[in-house]
Amino acid sequence: MTRPRVLVARLDSFGDVLVAGPAVRAVAARAAHVTMLCGPQGAPAGGLLPGVDSLRVWAAPWVTETARPIDDAVLAEFRALVAEERPDEAVVLTSFHQSPLPLAVLLRLAGVPRVSGASVDHPGSLLDVRLRPGEDLPEDIPEPERALRIADAAGFPLPAGDDGRLAVRTDAALPDVVAALDRYVVVHPGASVPARSWPESHHRALVAAYAERGVPVVVTGSPGERALTAAVAGETGIDLGGRTSPAELAAVLAGAEVVVVGNTGPAHLAAAVGAPIVSLFSPVVPAAKWAPYAPHVELLGDQGAACRLSRARECPVPGHPCLSTVRVEDVLEAHDRLLLCA
């Protein structure tokens, strides 16, 4: 039986693409070629995933971070991409609040003969394989497992010997300033939206507390977070804000004694490289779905707070109590518990 060429789509953010990694490996085990289709925010993560033969970037008009008008030029652009990749089928990976149907329409118009996805709405002729969230697809499972179930339904089960954990290619060298350290902690203070952020002042105090313990701290962040990482690092931390590629960040996280991070893409990257994680998790989205998918995680934050499941981008509760009430001491104690498990 001829193995198919498969397009796997995950169109949103960096962390969303990372949690699709086990499903991508499942597809790759039975496919002749895997095209990973990502949006601009997620593409750097797609480049780290094992099993990807070609990475294509396309900004979907219905994705918040890449919103743009849909017109004939966009349709022509998408059709040209599909024509170049020549997929025999597509597996559309979405989160619980997303629909695969807009992309399924375009895939059909581009001539893809078989499309699989999970849809609450009746898909008509848009999906050949459909999982029904809340019926044959449980609602409260981790996102990597959700993606695996979609891949499995499409005919791509996880192969024997694959543990289904997150994984990335890890071939980048450590920055010299980090390679010189015998031990270090990573503190990643940024988050994709303010509602998921531990206060900057708490991060600064944590770096100072680690310095008092004699533990070097590496502060990481994106180019747009350089002011934040500089403020958090202060006089004692090593500021790598905006100074690492995704692959280099993976190497830094992999070598950390502990990673302290909120619900943001690098939390999933830390999980993918096997780092112990103190997760500063705001309950605006469910931890059952989005907590780091790793064996050694300490979850901090009031998961029953008033903002629970609101999906808020800005904190709707004065004082941001779900995270602001997490003390530096709580993080240090979680760190110590993780060391006991190592």
N, C-alpha and C positions, 0 to 999 in steps of 0.2 A: 504494500500500500504506500503510495506516494505521500510523503510528509508535506503539509501545507505551509505556505508562507502566511504568517499571521501578523496582523497589526494589533498591538495592545495599546489602548488609549487611557491616559490619566492626565486630564487637562488643567489641573489646578496647581497647587503650591509644592514647594520643595519637599516638605514632610509628607504630603499626600502621595507623591511619587515614590518616596522611600518605602512607605508601608505597602505599596504594590509590588515590592521586590519579590517576595515568595511566589506570588501568582505569575510574575514574569518568568521565573525559573521553571515553574510547572509547565507553562506554555513552551518554553525553549526545549524542554526534554522531549517533546513530541512534534516539534516544528522544524521545517527546513531552514527557516529564516524568521527572525522576530524583529519587526519594526516597532520601536517605542515612540508613540506620539504624545508629546508633552506641550504644555503652554510655556511661555517664556520664563515664568517663575520656577516651574518644575524641571525644566530641561537640565540644569546642572546636576540634579539628583539622578535623572535618567542616565547621564553619562557615567555614573558610578555603579550601575546595576549589572550584576552578572547575568548573562543570557541575552543581552541586547546586541543585535547585529548591526542595526542602524538606528540612529536617533533623529527624529524629525520634530521640528518646532513649529507649532501653529497656534496663533492666538485666537481662541474661540470667542465669538461675539457675546456669548451668554455667560462667560466666566467673569466674575466681578473685577478681578485684577487686570483683565485684558479687554474689557468691554470696548467694542467698536461697532460701527454700523455694519449690518449684513447687506451686501449688495452683490451684483454680478461679479465684481472683481474678487471678492472674498470666495465666492463659489468656484470661480475659475482657478484660483490659487489652490483651493482644497482638491479639486479634481486633478490638477497637475501633480500634486503631491502623491495622491493615490495611484495615479498612472505610473509614476516613477517607481513606487514601491511594489506594485503588482500583488497586493495581498489576496489570498484565496478566501480569507475570512477575517473578521475583526472581533476582538473581545473588549468591550467597553467597561472600564472599571470606574465606578462612581461611589461616593459616600452616601450615607443614609438620607441626606437631604437633597440629593441631586438626581436628575433624570438622565438616562442614556439616550432619550429619544431625539433631542436636537441633533446630536452627532449621528445617530442612526439614520436620520433623514438624509444627511449629507453623504454618508457611506453608501446608501442605496442609490442616490443620484450619481455617485461616482462609480457605480457598477460593482460594488463588493457583494458577492453572492450570499454570504452567510455572516450574520451579525448576532452576537450574544450580549446580554446585559441583564441587570436587575431593575425592574420597573414596577412601581405601584400602579401607574396608569396602564390601561390596556394598550398594547403596542400595535394592534392591527398587523400589518405586514412588515413592520419595521424591524422586528426581532424574530430570528429563527429559534433562538433559545432564550427563554425568559424565566428568571427567578422572581418570585413575588415576595417582597419584603414584608415581614410580619406573618407570612404563611410558610412557604418552603425555604425562606431565608430569615433566620432569627434577627431581631432588631438589636439586641444588646450583646454583640460579640465584638471583639477587637477588629479594627479596620483591616489588618493583614489577613485575618481569618475570613472576613467578608469577601475580600478580593479573591482568596483561594477558592471559596465556594462558587464564585462566578466562573472562574477558570475551569474548575472541575465540571460544572454543569455544561460548559462548552466542549468538554471532552479532553481536558488537560489536567488530569489529577497530579498532585504532588508526587514526584518519583520516590521510590524506595531509597532510603538513606538520606533524604533531605529532611531536616528537622523543622522546616517551615519558619525558621527565625529570620529576622531581617539580616541582610548581608550586603556589603559593598566591596568593590575592588579596593585594595589597600596597598598601593604601590608607591605612594608619595613619601618623600623623606620629611622628617621633622625639621622645622626651622632651627637654625643653629642655637638660638637663644633657649629653646626648649630642650633640644638634644643634650645640652650641657647639664641639665638638672637630673639629680638622682631620683627625685619624686616631685610631684606637683598635683595641684587641684585645678580643674578648669571651672571658672565661673562665667556663665554666658548670660548677661543681664537683659538682653533685648528679647522682644517678642513681636509677633506679627501685628498685634493690636494691643492698645493700652490695657484693655480689660484682662489680659493674660499676664501682665507684668507685675512682678514683685517690686516694691518701690526702690528707686535708685539709692536712696539713703540707706536702706537695708543692705543692698549689695555692697556699698562702700564699707559699711560696718563689718560685713562678713569678711571682706578682704583684709581689713585691719585685724580682725580676730584671728584669721589664719596666720597673719604675720606674727602675732604674739605667740602663736603655737610653734613658730619656726617652719611653717609649711609654705613653700612658694605657691603663688597663685598666678595662673595664666588666664587673662581676661580676653574672651573672644567676641567677635561681632562682625557684622557686615560693613561694607564701606559706608553705608548710610548711618551707621551707629558709632562712628569714631568718637564723637563728642561724649557719648554715653560711656564707652569703654574707657576712655581716658579719665573721666571723672571717677568711675568705679575703681580703676586700677590705682589711682592716687600715686603716692610715692613708693609703695611697696609691691604692687602688682606688676606683672609683665603684660603690657598692653599689645595685643595682636589684632585689635579691631581693624577690619578692612585690609589685613595683611596676609590672609591665607586664601588659597583656592579651596573649593569644596574638598578636593582630595587631600590637601594639606591639613584642612580642619579635621578630616577623618583621622589622619595620623596623630594629630594633637590629642583628640578625644580618646583615641585608642590607648595612649600611654598614660592617661590620667588615673590617679588613685581614686578619684571620685569626680563626677561632673555635676555641677549645680546649675539647673536650667529650668526654664518655664516650659509651657506648652507651645513649642515652636519647632521649626524644622530641625535644628541641631539636636534636639532631644531625641528624635528618631535616628539621627546619624550616630549619636552616642550609643543608642540601643544596637544599631547595626554593627558597631565595632566591638561590642561586648563590654562597654564601660559600666561600672556601677554608677547609678544615677540617683541624685536627690531631685525629685520632680516637684517644682513649685507650681501646682496645678490649680488654675481657676476653674470652678465648676460651670462656667458658661457653656461648655460642651461636656458631654459625659466622659468621665475617666474610663469607664468600662470600654469605650470605643477608642479613645485617643491617648490614654496614658502610654508612656514608653513601653514597647512590646519587648521586654527583656526580663531575665530571671532575677536581677538584683536591682530593684527599684524601691526607694522610699518615697511614698506619695505624701506631700504636705499641702495644706490648704483646706479650708472648710468646705467640704463637698456638699453640705446641706445649706449653704448660704442663700440669701434671697435672690441672688443673680442666677441661681442654678438653672441650667438648660435654656437660658435666655438667648444664647448665641450673640450676646452683646459684644460690640467692638469697643465701645466706651463703657466704663463701669457704671451701671445704673444705680448703685447704692453709694451714698456718701461715705467717703473714707476708704473705699475699696477693702472692706473688712475680710473678705474671703482669703486674701493674701497678706494684707498689711498686718494682720494679727499673728502671722508666722514670724517667730523671733529668730535672731541669729543663733541663739542657743539651740533652738529646735533643729536648725540645719546641721550644726556641729554634732548634735546627738545622733541625727540620722546618718551622718558620715561615719560615726563610730560604729553604729549598728551594721552598716555595709561592710566595714573592715572585718567584723566578726564573721561575716558570711563568706569572705574571700577565701 
